[in-house]
Amino acid sequence: MEVDLIFRIAAIGIIVSVLHQLLVRSGREEQAMLTTLAGLIVVLMMIVREISTLFDTIKSVFSL
């Protein structure tokens, strides 16, 4: 795993949390929830890609 991936996930988390707070304080709770959900989906897609790479590496190491 690269350190770059951790920094990207942290940056997405910071941006989403700031947007969430701004939207909640302006009275747009539904949009704040959707923004948080979108951020979560983006991070999960990044993690799924890395897990796929991990499984491919495990398959190649054990010749499965």
N, C-alpha and C positions, 0 to 999 in steps of 0.2 A: 504494500500500500504506500502510496506517495504522500508526502506531507502536504503537497499542493491540494490534494483532495480534502484533507481536513480543513485547510484554510478556506476552500470554496464553500464547504458546508457551513463553517462558522460565519462566513460573510452572508450567505443566504439567510441564516438564522437571525443575524443582526438586522438585516434589511427588512425581513418579514416582521420582526418584533416592533421595529420603529413604525412601519406602515400600519400594523395592527393598532398600536397605541394612538396614532394620529386619527385613524378611522373611528375608533371607539370614542375618542374625545369629541369628534365632530358629529357623533350621533348616528353613525353608519355601521351598526353592529353586524348586520348581515354581510356587508362587503368586507369587514374585518375578518369574519370567520372564513369567507371564501379565499381571502388573501392568505390566511394561515394554512388552509387546506391546500392551496396551490403550491405554497412553499414546501409543505410536507411531501407532496407528490413529486416535486422536482428532486428533493433530496433522496427519496426512496428510489427513484429511477436511477440516480447516480450510484446508490449503494447496490442495487440489483445488478448493474453492469459489472461492478467490482466482484460481487459474489459469483457471477457467471465466469469471470476470468479465474477466480480461485478454483472453481470446480473443474475447469478445463486443465488447469495446472495439476490438480490432484489426479485427474485421469491420465495425464501424460506421465506423471511420476510413477504411478502404479501400473501403467500399461493396461488400463481397463477399456 
